[in-house]
Amino acid sequence: MIQLLLSVIYLSFISLGLPDALLGAAWPSMYVQFGVPVSCAGVISMIVAVGTIVSSLQSDRLTRLLGAGKVTAISVAMTAAAIFGFSVSGSFWMLCLWAVPYGLGAGSVDAALNNYVALHYASRHMSWLHCMWGVGASLGPYIMGYALTGGFGWNMGYRIIALLQAALTAVLVLSLPLWKSPAEAGKEETAPKALTMGQIVRIPGAKAVMVTFFCYCAVEQTTGLWASSYLVLEKGVSSEAAAGFASLFFIGITAGRALSGFLTMKLSGPQMVRLGEGIAAAGIAAFLLPLGEYAALAGLLLIGLGCAPIYPCIIHSTPDHFGADRSQAIIGVQMASAYAGTCLMPPLFGLIANHITAALLPFYLLAILILMVLTHETLLKQSGRGKK
């Protein structure tokens, strides 16, 4: 039965990725129809991000109250409803309204699923599950593109994804008897009540892991958003070619997570994270050195490969670092910190590029990566795993 549930969780991770790139794919058609500036996509993204942060911070309380299975089913249902709401929206303010349940659902399911996998399954599954997220994130724009090129409009693209999410909700409801709490599965007893934010930040290593996640998502999202512009402005690559080349970064992450699943059978979580940090540093160096266009493209691929193991391996190590009784609370703040990094750091570089120069992208990424290395090593030291 545990393998059957694992199959459901794999489907859930694909589903998690499906909506993530939809707005970017559909927005060129949407903003014209709604008569708003192109920059308004940022408003919707910010509402979603705030919702994910709020629900991530509440994930410990919700999971203790309802269990991981019910939280996942309810969250996916909320996401399905919100995506369908996008498809029938007739104005920009309606999109903003539906962005609220979308963000709240996304944060809860992310934290609940990650903690459940960290407690119940081997590290390789965490890497492969996050690889499946990448598959979903790739399929979403493809489905939207099919709807747009087929003359069905962006609304139909959202409806198709909403239908897939609704089907997954039904699967999750049927699978509820398969989900077990850590205590029922023979794991450590959970703490008697949810931890407050003040209690969480006082746990040794909690602040370090929060900064680590903030930095990781800052590197990932800043690279994904600004790599194309950097190639055009600093390496002389055409806009059309740069758009295609930027996909190398996401290919690196997805392929790297598939490979990481096998490597985790030989290497520990800290070793995997250090390996990823080293590969990402090599990729940034390829950006920095004046070696031409192809070195920069190789750098994009290397940064993606380096990012691949970091996020899933740190999440999977959370019960080892902090104990199974506190892992849901810690993973909740890790998710919130990750979304904060996603919200703040790419726009900050946009200001730097606008007022100074886009040539600072490698230095920006390197500074964040160095901080991430330092805070991760601090986490290992405070948790007693520094030499593993």
N, C-alpha and C positions, 0 to 999 in steps of 0.2 A: 504493500500500500504506500510505503514511503516513496517508492519510485514513481508511482502514479501521481502522487502529489508533486513530486519534482517536475514532472512533465507539465503540470498545471502552472507551476511557478515559472518555468521556461516560457510558456505562452504569455504569462503576465509581464515578463520583462520585455518581450517583443512589443506587447501592447503599450507598455510605458513609453517606448521610443516612438511609436507611430505618430502621436500628435506634436512632438517636440519641434519639428521643422516645418510644420504645416503653415504657420503664419508667414514665415519668410517666403515660402513658395507661392502663397496665394495673395500676399499683400499688394504686389504690383497691379493686380486686377481689382482688389478690394478698395484701395484708397481712392481710386478714381470714381468708383460707384458711389462711395459715401461722401465724396467732396471734401476730404480732409487732406492736410499736408502729408507727404510720405513719412515724415518724422513721427507721426502719431502711432506708428507700430510700436515705438518705444514705450508709449503710455500703456498699451495693452500688456506688453512684456513685463513692465514694472508691476502692474497689478497682479499678474500671475505669480511673479517672483515673491511679492509680499505675502500672498496667500500661502505659497509653499513654505516660506519661513515660519509663518504663524502655525501652520498645521504640523510642521516638523517638530517644533518646540512642544507641541501638545501630544506627540505620538506616544510617549511613555504612558501618559495618563489614559489615552484612548485604548491602547493595546492591552493594558492591564484590565480595563473595564470590559472590553468586548472580545479580546483575543485577536491574534494576527489575521486569522481567516476572515472574520467578519469585518475588520477594518479594511482589509484588502478589497473585499467584495463591495462594501459601501463606497469606498474611495473610487473604484473603477466605475461604479454606477454614477457617481457624481460627475466624473470626467466625461462619461458618455453623454449625460444630459447636457453638460456645458458645451460640448462640441456640437451636439445637435442644435443647441441654442445659437451658436455661432452661425450655423447654416441657415437659420430662419431670421437672423437679425436684419432689420431694415435701416438701422442707423448706427452711428459710431458709439453712441452712449449705450446701446444695447450690447455691443461687443464688450464694452468695459464691464457691464453688469455680469455677463456670462463668464468673464475672466475670473471673477471672484470664486465661484465653485470649482472652476477648473484648477486654479492654484491650490485651493484647500484640499481637493482630492489628490492632486499629484504629490504633494508633500507627505501626506499621511501614508499612502501606499508605498512610496519610496522607502521611508524609514522602517515601516513594519516589515516589508519583504526582506530588506537587507539584514535586519536583525534576525529574522527567522532563519534565513540561510546561514548566517554566521554561527548560529547556535546549533543547527541540525545537520549541516552538510559540509563536506570537505572544501578546502580552499579552491580547488580546481573548478568547482561548480560556480563559485562566486565570480571567477574570471570569465567563464563561459556564459554565465547569465548576463553579465555586463556586455559581453560580445553580442548577445541576442538583442540587448537594448540598441546597439549600433545597427543591427539588421532592421529593427523596427524604425529607427530614425531615418534610415535610407529608403525604406519602403513608403513612408509617409509622403515625401515630396513626389515620388514616382506616381502614387495614386492621385495626388492633386494634379500633377502634370497630365495624366491620362484624362481626368475630368475636364481640364481646361482645353487641351488640344482636341478632345472629342466634341467640344461645343456644349458641354453640359454645365459649365460655369463652376466657379469656386464653391458655390453652395453644395453642389453634388459631391465634391471632393470631401468636404466636411461631413456630409451625411454618410458616405461610405465608411469613413473612420468611426463615426458614431455607431454605426451598425455593428462593426467589428468589436467595438468596446462593449456594446450591449450583449453581444454573443459571449464575450469573455465573462461578463458579469454573471450570466446564467451558468456558465461552467464553474465559476467560483462558488456560487450558491450551492450547486450540487456537490462540490468538493468539501464543503464545510466539515463533514464528519471526519475527514482525513487530517485536519489540522489539530495539532496538540500543543499545549503549553510546554515550556521547558520542564516544569515539574512532572507533568504527565509522561514526558518522554524520558524521564530518568536523569534529567539535567539538575543543576543546582537550583535550590529554592530561590524564588524571586523575592525581592525586598517587599515588606508588608505594604508599602504605599509608594506612590510616585514621588520622585525627587523634585525639589524646587530648583529653579535656576541657580540660586545662591548655593545650594548644596552641591550641585553639579560642578560649578566652577572651582569649588574648594577641593575637589578630588584631585590628587596628584596626577599630573599629565593631562588633565581635561583642557586647560587653556592652551597647552602646546598642540594638542590634536585639533582643536578648533582653528588655530592659526594655520596649521598644516593643510587642512581642508580648504580654508579660505584661499591659501596660496595656490593649491593645486588647481582649483576651478578658475582662478585668475589666469594662470598660465594657459590652461586648456581653452577657455572661452576667448581670451585676448588673441591667441594664435588663430583660432577658427574665424574670428571676426575680421582681423586686420592683416592676415597673411597676404591676401590678394592685393590689397592696397599697397603693401610694402613691396611686393614683386613689381607692381606697375611703376610706382614712384621712384624706387631705389635701384631696381635691377633691370629696368627697361623692358619688362615683359608686357605684351599687349593685354588689354583688358579681357579679351575673350580667352586667351591662353591662361591668364592668371586665374580666372574663375575655375577652369578645369584643373589646373595644378593644385589649387587649394584643397581639392578633394583628397590629395595625397595624405594630408594630415589626418583626415577621418578614416581613410583606408588604413593608415598606420595604427590608429587606435583600435579599430575593429579586428584587424589581423593580429595585432599584438596581444589582444585579450584572448583570442583563440589559442595562440602559442603559449601565453602565460599559464593557461590551465594545465598544460603539460609540464611546464617548468616548476610549478608549485609542488609537483610530486617529488622534486629533488631539492628545492630551495625553500627556506623558511620565508614567512611574510616579510620580516625586516630585510632579508637579503634581496627579495624581489623588488621591494621599494627602492633600495639603494641601487640596484641594477637599472631600474627605470630612471632614477634621477641622473645616473651617469650617462645613459643614452640620450636623454633630453638635453643634457649639457653639451654633448657632442653635436646635437642638432642645432642648438643655438650658436655654437662656435662656427658651424658651417654658414650660418647667416652672417656672422660677424666678419669672417675672413673674406678678403676681396678675391674670391675664387670663381666668380661668375655665376651665371644663371643656373647652371646645372648643380652646382654645389648648394645653392639656396634651395633648390627643389629637393635634393637629398636631405637637406636640413629639415624641411617640412616633414618628410617621411620619418626621419629619426625622432623628431619631437613627438610625433604621434605614437611611435613605437615605445618611446620612453614614458609617455603619459599612461600607456595601456595598463601596466600592472599596479600603478600607485593607488588609485582610488579603490578598486576591489580588494586589494591585499590589506590595506589599512582597515577597511570596514570589517573584513573577516577576522582580523586580529583583535578587534575591539573586546570581545569577551575575555581573551587572554590578557589584554592590558588592564581591564577594569573590572572583570568578573561578570559572569552571566547575569547576576542579579541587577547590575547597573548598565548592562550593554544597551538596552532599548533607550534609556535616557541619554546615554552618551551618543548613540547613533543619531538620535533626534537633533542634538545640538550640532553634530558633525554635518548633517544635511543642511541645517539652517546656516551654518558658517559657509558651506559650499555655495548655497544660493546667494549669500551676501557677496561672496567673491565674484560670482557671475554678474551680479547687479552693478557693482561699483567699479571694478578694475578695468573692464573693456571701455566703458565710457570715459574713464580717467585718461586712458591712453589716447582716446579720440581728441580730448582737449590738448594733450601734449602734441599730437600730430598736427593739429590745426594751428596751434600758436607757436610751436617750435619747429619740429620736423618729424616725419614718419621714420626717418633713419634711426631713431632711438628705439625702435621696437626690440631689437635683440638685447640691448642693454636693460630695457624694462623687464623683459622676460627673464633675463639672467639674474637681476636683483631679486625678483620674486622667487625664483628657483632656489637661490642661495638661502633666503629666509626659510623656505620650506624645508630644505635639508637641515638647517639648524634646529628648527622646531621639532622635526621628526626625530632627530637624535636626542633632543631633550625628552621627548615622549618615551623613547626606549630606555633612557637612563632612569627616568622617574618610575617606570614600570618594571625595572629590573631585567630588561631584555636587550640591553645595549650591545651585548657581545654575540647575540644569536643571529 
